[in-house]
Amino acid sequence: MRSRSASLSDGEVKCLMLVAEHLSSKEIAVRLGISSHTVDQRVRRSLHLLGLPTRRHAARWVKQACWPQPANRVQGPNGQNREIGWGPFGQSPVRWLVKVQLPVATPAHLRNTMSIGRRLLWIGLIAVSAFGSGMMYLAGLGSLAKLLR
């Protein structure tokens, strides 16, 4: 895989990395400051050089070939690699929180690509947080009223 990547230009690799982030050609063009036609040309040339049929395959390839894997991985007793650490899924809390997709646009996620279930989860979390904040506000007002009497 790495020998095939040597034939790709830096611009082609950058375009494929942004394809792996689920960005459209127009979004990639804005991010790189080039035209969407140039992005499409780079992706088509990359697909030809790598011998891959679709952008999705190229995104999977670039994730495997170009993005570094975490250094804190060990081989488990059944031969599977697993990440060591602590927190959910054996990771540190900071690494786990970085992977959480927020319900607002960010530079990494310009479009909403969340599933319906994840959207409903965020709506529920926001509603519960708003309710809790309102209850704390009312409790504070009650305490203030008792102090002023």
Secondary structure as UniProt FT lines:
FT   HELIX           2..5
FT   TURN            6..7
FT   HELIX           10..20
FT   TURN            21..22
FT   HELIX           25..32
FT   HELIX           36..50
FT   HELIX           55..66
FT   STRAND          73..75
FT   TURN            77..78
FT   STRAND          81..83
FT   HELIX           88..90
FT   HELIX           93..98
FT   HELIX           116..148
//
